[in-house]
Amino acid sequence: MAALGRMYSSRREMDEHVFHPAISLLVPLVAVFAGAYLPKLAPWLMILDLPLVVVIFFAVARRSPISGVMTGALVGVLQDLLLNQPIGINGMVKAVVGYVAASISLRVDVDALATRVVMNFSFCLLQSLMLLVIYQWLLRDANVQTRWLHELLRAGVNTVVAIPLFFLLDYAKQRA
């Protein structure tokens, strides 16, 4: 397929995007700090997971599983540091989400609204499931209980927040 006189050999080459370094650094930092400190000002905002939304966006926009893993791990570890949790738990979970999101983006049109909705909702639930497994099986924390109705609501709220955020961040994309 030729586009603007350049030949592309794969969907990944055709749709891969890069971001200005300031965007790549500031957007995840703002998301992590907002996710850590906004719930202290308004406890009802605890349902939001802006770092997860940002990891999903950058993973699918870059279409690189390695980049998805690195973004997820770094954002997750920083989130662990700020939330006073065992370091690495969110890093592991968000690294897996970043990898899976980037891998899916190689095969599926992730710019379609319906795909973005399904992806965000599914990855929020995947994160909840992985956190449950880590806390109950790896850390042997019997006190962790997952309220799945709350997790479904959380996935829905994060999806509703993610869609306009994705459209806003789309303006920062640059072709690779």
N, CA, C and O atoms as a DFTB+ gen file, in Angstrom:
704 C
 N C O
     1  1       0.846      -1.164       0.000
     2  2       0.000       0.000       0.000
     3  2       0.896       1.233       0.000
     4  3       1.821       1.335       0.805
     5  1       0.625       2.142      -0.881
     6  2       1.421       3.372      -0.946
     7  2       0.624       4.517      -0.348
     8  3      -0.550       4.706      -0.665
     9  1       1.260       5.258       0.498
    10  2       0.643       6.445       1.091
    11  2       1.663       7.557       1.056
    12  3       2.736       7.457       1.652
    13  1       1.316       8.621       0.350
    14  2       2.216       9.763       0.220
    15  2       3.571       9.356      -0.348
    16  3       4.604       9.888       0.059
    17  1       3.568       8.423      -1.279
    18  2       4.796       8.035      -1.953
    19  2       5.691       7.099      -1.163
    20  3       6.801       6.804      -1.608
    21  1       5.254       6.627      -0.018
    22  2       6.082       5.738       0.796
    23  2       5.423       4.365       0.839
    24  3       4.206       4.259       0.992
    25  1       6.216       3.331       0.707
    26  2       5.685       1.974       0.741
    27  2       5.734       1.443       2.170
    28  3       6.739       1.587       2.867
    29  1       4.640       0.830       2.589
    30  2       4.571       0.237       3.918
    31  2       4.442      -1.268       3.750
    32  3       3.697      -1.746       2.895
    33  1       5.166      -2.001       4.564
    34  2       5.108      -3.449       4.454
    35  2       4.186      -4.068       5.495
    36  3       3.860      -5.251       5.395
    37  1       3.763      -3.304       6.482
    38  2       2.870      -3.863       7.492
    39  2       1.986      -2.771       8.065
    40  3       2.257      -1.580       7.910
    41  1       0.924      -3.201       8.730
    42  2       0.022      -2.264       9.401
    43  2       0.771      -1.483      10.463
    44  3       0.509      -0.297      10.662
    45  1       1.695      -2.130      11.141
    46  2       2.449      -1.473      12.200
    47  2       3.244      -0.293      11.644
    48  3       3.236       0.791      12.228
    49  1       3.925      -0.498      10.528
    50  2       4.706       0.586       9.938
    51  2       3.800       1.726       9.495
    52  3       4.169       2.895       9.603
    53  1       2.629       1.391       9.002
    54  2       1.740       2.410       8.480
    55  2       1.158       3.279       9.595
    56  3       0.993       4.484       9.405
    57  1       0.851       2.704      10.730
    58  2       0.117       3.410      11.767
    59  2       0.932       3.754      13.009
    60  3       0.373       4.284      13.969
    61  1       2.201       3.478      13.024
    62  2       3.011       3.726      14.209
    63  2       3.173       5.229      14.428
    64  3       3.439       5.975      13.485
    65  1       3.014       5.664      15.664
    66  2       3.119       7.083      15.985
    67  2       4.182       7.308      17.050
    68  3       4.477       6.430      17.860
    69  1       4.742       8.498      17.026
    70  2       5.673       8.925      18.070
    71  2       5.108      10.204      18.676
    72  3       4.185      10.812      18.135
    73  1       5.673      10.592      19.793
    74  2       5.218      11.782      20.492
    75  2       6.413      12.650      20.829
    76  3       7.531      12.161      20.989
    77  1       6.163      13.930      20.933
    78  2       7.206      14.842      21.383
    79  2       7.654      14.363      22.765
    80  3       6.815      13.959      23.570
    81  1       8.947      14.398      23.058
    82  2       9.428      13.916      24.358
    83  2       8.718      14.555      25.556
    84  3       8.516      13.898      26.577
    85  1       8.345      15.814      25.437
    86  2       7.641      16.470      26.545
    87  2       6.281      15.815      26.787
    88  3       5.868      15.643      27.934
    89  1       5.589      15.454      25.714
    90  2       4.290      14.774      25.844
    91  2       4.494      13.400      26.467
    92  3       3.754      13.005      27.368
    93  1       5.499      12.671      25.984
    94  2       5.774      11.322      26.497
    95  2       6.124      11.328      27.977
    96  3       5.871      10.348      28.677
    97  1       6.693      12.402      28.451
    98  2       7.086      12.496      29.857
    99  2       5.990      13.119      30.717
   100  3       5.658      12.596      31.781
   101  1       5.434      14.228      30.259
   102  2       4.500      14.984      31.093
   103  2       3.128      14.330      31.244
   104  3       2.558      14.351      32.334
   105  1       2.597      13.758      30.187
   106  2       1.257      13.162      30.278
   107  2       1.226      12.017      31.296
   108  3       0.333      12.003      32.144
   109  1       2.158      11.057      31.251
   110  2       2.142      10.022      32.288
   111  2       2.386      10.578      33.698
   112  3       1.757      10.128      34.656
   113  1       3.293      11.552      33.828
   114  2       3.547      12.134      35.151
   115  2       2.309      12.828      35.704
   116  3       1.965      12.651      36.872
   117  1       1.644      13.611      34.876
   118  2       0.419      14.288      35.319
   119  2      -0.642      13.257      35.699
   120  3      -1.332      13.422      36.705
   121  1      -0.776      12.202      34.911
   122  2      -1.768      11.162      35.206
   123  2      -1.469      10.476      36.532
   124  3      -2.380      10.234      37.324
   125  1      -0.201      10.160      36.780
   126  2       0.165       9.480      38.026
   127  2      -0.059      10.399      39.224
   128  3      -0.647       9.986      40.223
   129  1       0.405      11.637      39.126
   130  2       0.230      12.561      40.249
   131  2      -1.244      12.895      40.470
   132  3      -1.687      12.997      41.614
   133  1      -2.004      13.066      39.398
   134  2      -3.444      13.310      39.539
   135  2      -4.126      12.098      40.165
   136  3      -4.996      12.243      41.024
   137  1      -3.729      10.904      39.732
   138  2      -4.305       9.687      40.296
   139  2      -3.969       9.495      41.761
   140  3      -4.734       8.873      42.498
   141  1      -2.833      10.023      42.190
   142  2      -2.422       9.876      43.587
   143  2      -3.026      10.950      44.487
   144  3      -3.371      10.675      45.637
   145  1      -3.157      12.165      43.973
   146  2      -3.535      13.273      44.843
   147  2      -4.974      13.757      44.694
   148  3      -5.518      14.313      45.648
   149  1      -5.605      13.572      43.557
   150  2      -7.001      13.994      43.410
   151  2      -7.946      13.268      44.368
   152  3      -8.844      13.910      44.914
   153  1      -7.790      11.954      44.599
   154  2      -8.682      11.291      45.555
   155  2      -8.560      11.833      46.983
   156  3      -9.484      11.677      47.781
   157  1      -7.445      12.459      47.307
   158  2      -7.314      13.062      48.639
   159  2      -8.157      14.329      48.744
   160  3      -8.634      14.676      49.825
   161  1      -8.339      15.016      47.619
   162  2      -9.179      16.214      47.598
   163  2     -10.656      15.862      47.450
   164  3     -11.518      16.488      48.068
   165  1     -10.933      14.873      46.639
   166  2     -12.307      14.426      46.396
   167  2     -12.299      12.897      46.384
   168  3     -11.985      12.296      45.357
   169  1     -12.639      12.259      47.506
   170  2     -12.549      10.792      47.607
   171  2     -13.306      10.019      46.533
   172  3     -12.935       8.889      46.213
   173  1     -14.356      10.605      45.974
   174  2     -15.112       9.896      44.940
   175  2     -14.302       9.718      43.661
   176  3     -14.676       8.916      42.806
   177  1     -13.195      10.456      43.514
   178  2     -12.339      10.298      42.336
   179  2     -11.425       9.073      42.428
   180  3     -10.662       8.787      41.505
   181  1     -11.511       8.364      43.538
   182  2     -10.700       7.161      43.714
   183  2     -11.037       6.087      42.673
   184  3     -10.242       5.181      42.421
   185  1     -12.204       6.200      42.086
   186  2     -12.637       5.219      41.089
   187  2     -11.845       5.343      39.786
   188  3     -11.758       4.387      39.016
   189  1     -11.267       6.524      39.541
   190  2     -10.500       6.749      38.314
   191  2      -9.113       6.127      38.404
   192  3      -8.486       6.126      39.463
   193  1      -8.651       5.604      37.291
   194  2      -7.274       5.124      37.185
   195  2      -6.665       5.761      35.936
   196  3      -6.508       5.115      34.900
   197  1      -6.329       7.039      36.064
   198  2      -5.758       7.769      34.932
   199  2      -4.449       7.166      34.436
   200  3      -4.216       7.149      33.228
   201  1      -3.576       6.666      35.331
   202  2      -2.354       6.038      34.821
   203  2      -2.635       4.853      33.891
   204  3      -1.933       4.672      32.895
   205  1      -3.636       4.060      34.201
   206  2      -3.990       2.934      33.331
   207  2      -4.457       3.435      31.968
   208  3      -4.066       2.888      30.936
   209  1      -5.282       4.461      31.961
   210  2      -5.785       5.029      30.705
   211  2      -4.622       5.523      29.846
   212  3      -4.605       5.308      28.634
   213  1      -3.657       6.181      30.473
   214  2      -2.502       6.708      29.740
   215  2      -1.636       5.569      29.201
   216  3      -1.143       5.646      28.075
   217  1      -1.449       4.524      29.991
   218  2      -0.670       3.365      29.521
   219  2      -1.344       2.748      28.300
   220  3      -0.677       2.430      27.315
   221  1      -2.653       2.580      28.362
   222  2      -3.374       2.006      27.226
   223  2      -3.212       2.894      25.995
   224  3      -2.939       2.395      24.903
   225  1      -3.379       4.202      26.163
   226  2      -3.269       5.105      25.018
   227  2      -1.892       5.026      24.369
   228  3      -1.791       4.831      23.158
   229  1      -0.837       5.175      25.157
   230  2       0.501       5.181      24.573
   231  2       0.862       3.816      23.982
   232  3       1.560       3.748      22.971
   233  1       0.399       2.740      24.597
   234  2       0.693       1.405      24.064
   235  2       0.059       1.207      22.693
   236  3       0.709       0.712      21.772
   237  1      -1.207       1.590      22.555
   238  2      -1.868       1.371      21.264
   239  2      -1.424       2.386      20.218
   240  3      -1.431       2.077      19.027
   241  1      -1.043       3.577      20.631
   242  2      -0.600       4.585      19.664
   243  2       0.777       4.252      19.111
   244  3       1.032       4.444      17.922
   245  1       1.657       3.759      19.955
   246  2       3.019       3.441      19.500
   247  2       3.089       2.095      18.798
   248  3       3.983       1.861      17.985
   249  1       2.149       1.211      19.108
   250  2       2.092      -0.113      18.492
   251  2       3.402      -0.882      18.630
   252  3       3.851      -1.552      17.700
   253  1       3.992      -0.772      19.794
   254  2       5.237      -1.480      20.074
   255  2       5.095      -2.174      21.422
   256  3       5.043      -1.506      22.455
   257  1       5.031      -3.511      21.428
   258  2       4.902      -4.212      22.703
   259  2       6.009      -3.871      23.701
   260  3       5.749      -3.775      24.901
   261  1       7.225      -3.688      23.223
   262  2       8.324      -3.343      24.132
   263  2       8.069      -1.978      24.762
   264  3       8.247      -1.801      25.967
   265  1       7.657      -1.026      23.952
   266  2       7.336       0.303      24.467
   267  2       6.151       0.237      25.428
   268  3       6.136       0.941      26.437
   269  1       5.171      -0.590      25.128
   270  2       4.017      -0.763      26.010
   271  2       4.408      -1.317      27.360
   272  3       3.912      -0.865      28.393
   273  1       5.308      -2.307      27.356
   274  2       5.791      -2.884      28.612
   275  2       6.547      -1.838      29.423
   276  3       6.320      -1.691      30.624
   277  1       7.443      -1.116      28.764
   278  2       8.253      -0.117      29.472
   279  2       7.382       1.009      30.035
   280  3       7.558       1.418      31.182
   281  1       6.457       1.500      29.239
   282  2       5.568       2.562      29.711
   283  2       4.744       2.071      30.893
   284  3       4.641       2.754      31.911
   285  1       4.160       0.889      30.757
   286  2       3.352       0.332      31.836
   287  2       4.143       0.103      33.107
   288  3       3.672       0.416      34.201
   289  1       5.342      -0.441      32.971
   290  2       6.165      -0.719      34.148
   291  2       6.577       0.571      34.854
   292  3       6.481       0.668      36.077
   293  1       7.030       1.550      34.093
   294  2       7.475       2.810      34.699
   295  2       6.321       3.563      35.353
   296  3       6.449       4.050      36.477
   297  1       5.205       3.657      34.657
   298  2       4.039       4.342      35.221
   299  2       3.540       3.598      36.459
   300  3       3.209       4.221      37.468
   301  1       3.488       2.280      36.383
   302  2       3.007       1.488      37.514
   303  2       3.898       1.576      38.737
   304  3       3.401       1.681      39.858
   305  1       5.205       1.536      38.541
   306  2       6.125       1.640      39.681
   307  2       6.036       3.029      40.310
   308  3       6.042       3.157      41.534
   309  1       5.954       4.057      39.489
   310  2       5.794       5.409      40.027
   311  2       4.484       5.520      40.802
   312  3       4.431       6.164      41.849
   313  1       3.444       4.902      40.294
   314  2       2.160       4.897      40.993
   315  2       2.287       4.171      42.333
   316  3       1.742       4.633      43.335
   317  1       2.993       3.053      42.364
   318  2       3.217       2.332      43.618
   319  2       3.951       3.197      44.635
   320  3       3.607       3.201      45.817
   321  1       4.958       3.926      44.176
   322  2       5.723       4.792      45.074
   323  2       4.842       5.864      45.703
   324  3       4.949       6.137      46.898
   325  1       3.982       6.464      44.909
   326  2       3.144       7.551      45.410
   327  2       1.972       7.067      46.252
   328  3       1.489       7.801      47.114
   329  1       1.510       5.851      46.017
   330  2       0.353       5.332      46.743
   331  2       0.740       4.509      47.963
   332  3      -0.125       3.955      48.641
   333  1       2.021       4.430      48.241
   334  2       2.492       3.723      49.433
   335  2       2.071       2.250      49.423
   336  3       1.650       1.710      50.446
   337  1       2.188       1.620      48.275
   338  2       1.868       0.206      48.110
   339  2       3.165      -0.569      47.926
   340  3       4.216       0.029      47.694
   341  1       3.101      -1.891      48.028
   342  2       4.312      -2.657      47.709
   343  2       4.786      -2.316      46.293
   344  3       4.015      -2.380      45.336
   345  1       6.044      -1.961      46.181
   346  2       6.580      -1.497      44.903
   347  2       6.634      -2.642      43.900
   348  3       7.172      -3.712      44.184
   349  1       6.079      -2.401      42.748
   350  2       6.130      -3.365      41.663
   351  2       4.799      -3.980      41.302
   352  3       4.653      -4.539      40.215
   353  1       3.823      -3.888      42.190
   354  2       2.539      -4.530      41.901
   355  2       1.859      -3.859      40.712
   356  3       1.518      -4.524      39.735
   357  1       1.662      -2.548      40.792
   358  2       1.070      -1.847      39.649
   359  2       2.005      -1.876      38.450
   360  3       1.552      -1.873      37.306
   361  1       3.307      -1.905      38.708
   362  2       4.271      -1.997      37.615
   363  2       4.091      -3.273      36.809
   364  3       4.096      -3.245      35.579
   365  1       3.932      -4.398      37.513
   366  2       3.716      -5.678      36.820
   367  2       2.415      -5.667      36.029
   368  3       2.377      -6.056      34.862
   369  1       1.360      -5.218      36.681
   370  2       0.038      -5.255      36.062
   371  2      -0.023      -4.331      34.848
   372  3      -0.511      -4.724      33.789
   373  1       0.466      -3.124      35.001
   374  2       0.405      -2.174      33.890
   375  2       1.371      -2.554      32.766
   376  3       1.125      -2.220      31.607
   377  1       2.455      -3.239      33.088
   378  2       3.355      -3.736      32.043
   379  2       2.640      -4.787      31.192
   380  3       2.764      -4.785      29.967
   381  1       1.903      -5.672      31.831
   382  2       1.139      -6.687      31.094
   383  2       0.068      -6.016      30.235
   384  3      -0.106      -6.370      29.069
   385  1      -0.646      -5.054      30.807
   386  2      -1.677      -4.340      30.049
   387  2      -1.051      -3.621      28.856
   388  3      -1.593      -3.666      27.751
   389  1       0.084      -2.960      29.072
   390  2       0.767      -2.264      27.977
   391  2       1.177      -3.212      26.866
   392  3       1.029      -2.895      25.686
   393  1       1.697      -4.383      27.243
   394  2       2.111      -5.375      26.251
   395  2       0.912      -5.879      25.447
   396  3       0.950      -5.919      24.217
   397  1      -0.143      -6.260      26.152
   398  2      -1.319      -6.811      25.472
   399  2      -1.977      -5.750      24.589
   400  3      -2.384      -6.043      23.464
   401  1      -2.083      -4.520      25.095
   402  2      -2.696      -3.443      24.310
   403  2      -1.904      -3.174      23.037
   404  3      -2.484      -3.042      21.960
   405  1      -0.588      -3.092      23.156
   406  2       0.249      -2.843      21.975
   407  2       0.170      -4.013      20.999
   408  3       0.139      -3.806      19.786
   409  1       0.138      -5.226      21.514
   410  2       0.054      -6.402      20.646
   411  2      -1.268      -6.430      19.887
   412  3      -1.300      -6.748      18.698
   413  1      -2.349      -6.099      20.570
   414  2      -3.654      -6.059      19.909
   415  2      -3.680      -4.965      18.848
   416  3      -4.286      -5.130      17.789
   417  1      -3.019      -3.846      19.139
   418  2      -3.048      -2.720      18.195
   419  2      -2.350      -3.043      16.881
   420  3      -2.560      -2.353      15.883
   421  1      -1.528      -4.078      16.869
   422  2      -0.870      -4.493      15.629
   423  2      -1.846      -5.178      14.675
   424  3      -1.605      -5.233      13.469
   425  1      -2.946      -5.699      15.215
   426  2      -3.891      -6.470      14.406
   427  2      -5.246      -5.791      14.214
   428  3      -5.970      -6.101      13.268
   429  1      -5.586      -4.869      15.107
   430  2      -6.931      -4.304      15.132
   431  2      -6.853      -2.790      14.946
   432  3      -5.896      -2.154      15.387
   433  1      -7.856      -2.221      14.297
   434  2      -7.930      -0.762      14.156
   435  2      -8.323      -0.175      15.506
   436  3      -9.495      -0.192      15.883
   437  1      -7.347       0.338      16.219
   438  2      -7.590       0.846      17.569
   439  2      -8.010       2.307      17.584
   440  3      -8.190       2.886      18.655
   441  1      -8.170       2.908      16.415
   442  2      -8.620       4.295      16.358
   443  2     -10.140       4.396      16.273
   444  3     -10.698       5.487      16.390
   445  1     -10.803       3.278      16.073
   446  2     -12.263       3.273      16.011
   447  2     -12.836       3.420      17.424
   448  3     -12.312       2.848      18.379
   449  1     -13.907       4.188      17.540
   450  2     -14.507       4.464      18.840
   451  2     -14.938       3.187      19.554
   452  3     -14.664       3.022      20.743
   453  1     -15.605       2.289      18.846
   454  2     -16.081       1.051      19.469
   455  2     -14.913       0.222      20.001
   456  3     -15.002      -0.359      21.083
   457  1     -13.834       0.169      19.248
   458  2     -12.658      -0.581      19.691
   459  2     -12.072       0.043      20.945
   460  3     -11.682      -0.669      21.870
   461  1     -12.007       1.357      20.982
   462  2     -11.462       2.047      22.157
   463  2     -12.315       1.784      23.395
   464  3     -11.785       1.588      24.488
   465  1     -13.622       1.780      23.223
   466  2     -14.516       1.517      24.351
   467  2     -14.300       0.103      24.877
   468  3     -14.110      -0.095      26.077
   469  1     -14.328      -0.870      23.985
   470  2     -14.153      -2.271      24.395
   471  2     -12.778      -2.484      25.024
   472  3     -12.657      -3.168      26.040
   473  1     -11.747      -1.901      24.423
   474  2     -10.390      -2.059      24.946
   475  2     -10.257      -1.489      26.352
   476  3      -9.758      -2.169      27.248
   477  1     -10.693      -0.262      26.553
   478  2     -10.554       0.361      27.866
   479  2     -11.335      -0.397      28.926
   480  3     -10.828      -0.639      30.022
   481  1     -12.561      -0.768      28.605
   482  2     -13.381      -1.509      29.558
   483  2     -12.724      -2.845      29.906
   484  3     -12.627      -3.213      31.077
   485  1     -12.280      -3.558      28.885
   486  2     -11.665      -4.875      29.094
   487  2     -10.362      -4.780      29.880
   488  3     -10.121      -5.590      30.776
   489  1      -9.526      -3.804      29.557
   490  2      -8.252      -3.686      30.263
   491  2      -8.432      -3.247      31.707
   492  3      -7.621      -3.605      32.561
   493  1      -9.475      -2.481      32.000
   494  2      -9.759      -2.143      33.402
   495  2     -10.122      -3.402      34.182
   496  3      -9.666      -3.597      35.308
   497  1     -10.939      -4.248      33.580
   498  2     -11.298      -5.503      34.248
   499  2     -10.102      -6.445      34.350
   500  3      -9.928      -7.117      35.367
   501  1      -9.278      -6.498      33.306
   502  2      -8.073      -7.327      33.346
   503  2      -7.152      -6.873      34.472
   504  3      -6.596      -7.699      35.197
   505  1      -6.993      -5.561      34.617
   506  2      -6.152      -5.054      35.694
   507  2      -6.710      -5.468      37.058
   508  3      -5.950      -5.883      37.932
   509  1      -8.020      -5.359      37.247
   510  2      -8.637      -5.749      38.518
   511  2      -8.406      -7.225      38.810
   512  3      -8.104      -7.602      39.942
   513  1      -8.547      -8.054      37.790
   514  2      -8.328      -9.487      37.956
   515  2      -6.874      -9.789      38.305
   516  3      -6.602     -10.596      39.194
   517  1      -5.942      -9.144      37.611
   518  2      -4.521      -9.387      37.897
   519  2      -4.146      -8.907      39.294
   520  3      -3.367      -9.566      39.983
   521  1      -4.689      -7.770      39.722
   522  2      -4.408      -7.283      41.075
   523  2      -4.951      -8.250      42.118
   524  3      -4.301      -8.503      43.133
   525  1      -6.133      -8.788      41.873
   526  2      -6.709      -9.777      42.782
   527  2      -5.807     -11.002      42.889
   528  3      -5.537     -11.483      43.990
   529  1      -5.347     -11.501      41.762
   530  2      -4.461     -12.674      41.754
   531  2      -3.164     -12.376      42.498
   532  3      -2.702     -13.195      43.293
   533  1      -2.580     -11.223      42.248
   534  2      -1.315     -10.876      42.908
   535  2      -1.498     -10.775      44.413
   536  3      -0.711     -11.337      45.174
   537  1      -2.529     -10.066      44.846
   538  2      -2.725      -9.890      46.287
   539  2      -3.094     -11.196      46.981
   540  3      -2.576     -11.482      48.061
   541  1      -3.978     -11.995      46.383
   542  2      -4.426     -13.213      47.051
   543  2      -3.439     -14.367      46.925
   544  3      -3.244     -15.107      47.889
   545  1      -2.818     -14.540      45.777
   546  2      -1.973     -15.706      45.573
   547  2      -0.506     -15.442      45.817
   548  3       0.177     -16.266      46.426
   549  1      -0.008     -14.313      45.357
   550  2       1.416     -14.039      45.544
   551  2       1.718     -13.445      46.912
   552  3       2.700     -13.826      47.550
   553  1       0.886     -12.519      47.367
   554  2       1.120     -11.879      48.661
   555  2       0.374     -12.564      49.795
   556  3       0.569     -12.231      50.964
   557  1      -0.471     -13.508      49.454
   558  2      -1.243     -14.261      50.442
   559  2      -2.024     -13.343      51.380
   560  3      -2.082     -13.575      52.587
   561  1      -2.619     -12.302      50.810
   562  2      -3.412     -11.352      51.582
   563  2      -4.870     -11.799      51.528
   564  3      -5.564     -11.563      50.538
   565  1      -5.325     -12.442      52.590
   566  2      -6.682     -12.980      52.632
   567  2      -7.729     -11.884      52.813
   568  3      -8.919     -12.129      52.615
   569  1      -7.304     -10.691      53.181
   570  2      -8.245      -9.593      53.415
   571  2      -8.713      -8.921      52.130
   572  3      -9.663      -8.139      52.152
   573  1      -8.064      -9.215      51.027
   574  2      -8.430      -8.581      49.766
   575  2      -9.687      -9.244      49.218
   576  3      -9.732     -10.452      48.985
   577  1     -10.690      -8.427      49.024
   578  2     -11.948      -8.895      48.454
   579  2     -12.259      -8.009      47.260
   580  3     -12.130      -6.788      47.344
   581  1     -12.654      -8.591      46.183
   582  2     -13.008      -7.806      45.012
   583  2     -14.519      -7.777      44.880
   584  3     -15.185      -8.811      44.846
   585  1     -15.038      -6.566      44.808
   586  2     -16.472      -6.368      44.583
   587  2     -16.636      -6.161      43.082
   588  3     -16.369      -5.078      42.561
   589  1     -17.069      -7.191      42.407
   590  2     -17.083      -7.162      40.948
   591  2     -18.066      -6.147      40.385
   592  3     -17.838      -5.615      39.299
   593  1     -19.149      -5.867      41.093
   594  2     -20.062      -4.829      40.620
   595  2     -19.354      -3.470      40.639
   596  3     -19.505      -2.668      39.718
   597  1     -18.590      -3.227      41.690
   598  2     -17.798      -1.991      41.776
   599  2     -16.748      -1.953      40.667
   600  3     -16.505      -0.898      40.081
   601  1     -16.131      -3.082      40.380
   602  2     -15.111      -3.126      39.325
   603  2     -15.723      -2.887      37.947
   604  3     -15.093      -2.269      37.089
   605  1     -16.944      -3.371      37.727
   606  2     -17.639      -3.088      36.467
   607  2     -17.952      -1.597      36.347
   608  3     -17.789      -1.001      35.282
   609  1     -18.403      -1.002      37.455
   610  2     -18.660       0.439      37.468
   611  2     -17.365       1.215      37.235
   612  3     -17.341       2.192      36.486
   613  1     -16.304       0.773      37.875
   614  2     -14.997       1.423      37.720
   615  2     -14.532       1.352      36.259
   616  3     -14.040       2.337      35.707
   617  1     -14.695       0.188      35.649
   618  2     -14.310       0.032      34.242
   619  2     -15.136       0.957      33.356
   620  3     -14.614       1.552      32.413
   621  1     -16.420       1.076      33.659
   622  2     -17.275       1.969      32.884
   623  2     -16.884       3.429      33.033
   624  3     -16.826       4.161      32.046
   625  1     -16.616       3.856      34.261
   626  2     -16.222       5.249      34.506
   627  2     -14.888       5.550      33.833
   628  3     -14.736       6.594      33.198
   629  1     -13.928       4.651      33.965
   630  2     -12.629       4.865      33.334
   631  2     -12.746       4.897      31.813
   632  3     -12.018       5.637      31.152
   633  1     -13.640       4.116      31.263
   634  2     -13.856       4.125      29.817
   635  2     -14.466       5.447      29.374
   636  3     -14.065       6.010      28.355
   637  1     -15.429       5.942      30.135
   638  2     -16.062       7.224      29.807
   639  2     -15.039       8.360      29.869
   640  3     -15.089       9.280      29.052
   641  1     -14.128       8.307      30.815
   642  2     -13.081       9.329      30.924
   643  2     -12.034       9.140      29.824
   644  3     -11.497      10.117      29.302
   645  1     -11.747       7.896      29.475
   646  2     -10.682       7.598      28.511
   647  2     -11.006       8.082      27.104
   648  3     -10.115       8.554      26.397
   649  1     -12.244       7.978      26.690
   650  2     -12.580       8.291      25.298
   651  2     -12.270       9.747      24.943
   652  3     -11.575       9.981      23.954
   653  1     -12.753      10.740      25.705
   654  2     -12.366      12.117      25.350
   655  2     -10.872      12.373      25.533
   656  3     -10.278      13.155      24.791
   657  1     -10.268      11.715      26.519
   658  2      -8.827      11.876      26.730
   659  2      -8.049      11.320      25.536
   660  3      -7.058      11.916      25.113
   661  1      -8.486      10.194      24.997
   662  2      -7.844       9.628      23.811
   663  2      -7.943      10.597      22.631
   664  3      -6.964      10.816      21.918
   665  1      -9.130      11.175      22.430
   666  2      -9.295      12.113      21.318
   667  2      -8.417      13.342      21.509
   668  3      -7.863      13.863      20.541
   669  1      -8.285      13.804      22.733
   670  2      -7.415      14.946      23.020
   671  2      -5.952      14.599      22.749
   672  3      -5.225      15.379      22.134
   673  1      -5.527      13.426      23.212
   674  2      -4.136      13.009      23.015
   675  2      -3.835      12.657      21.557
   676  3      -2.676      12.674      21.142
   677  1      -4.869      12.340      20.783
   678  2      -4.657      12.074      19.356
   679  2      -4.019      13.269      18.647
   680  3      -3.295      13.097      17.667
   681  1      -4.284      14.462      19.135
   682  2      -3.701      15.658      18.517
   683  2      -2.194      15.738      18.719
   684  3      -1.514      16.461      17.991
   685  1      -1.668      15.015      19.687
   686  2      -0.227      15.044      19.958
   687  2       0.540      14.007      19.142
   688  3       1.770      13.976      19.180
   689  1      -0.177      13.157      18.405
   690  2       0.485      12.115      17.617
   691  2       1.270      12.711      16.460
   692  3       0.847      13.676      15.823
   693  1       2.425      12.109      16.208
   694  2       3.226      12.435      15.030
   695  2       3.563      11.115      14.361
   696  3       3.838      10.125      15.039
   697  1       3.544      11.095      13.047
   698  2       3.882       9.850      12.339
   699  2       5.341       9.511      12.550
   700  3       6.210      10.382      12.559
   701  1       5.587       8.224      12.719
   702  2       6.970       7.765      12.930
   703  2       7.766       7.838      11.649
   704  3       8.947       7.493      11.636
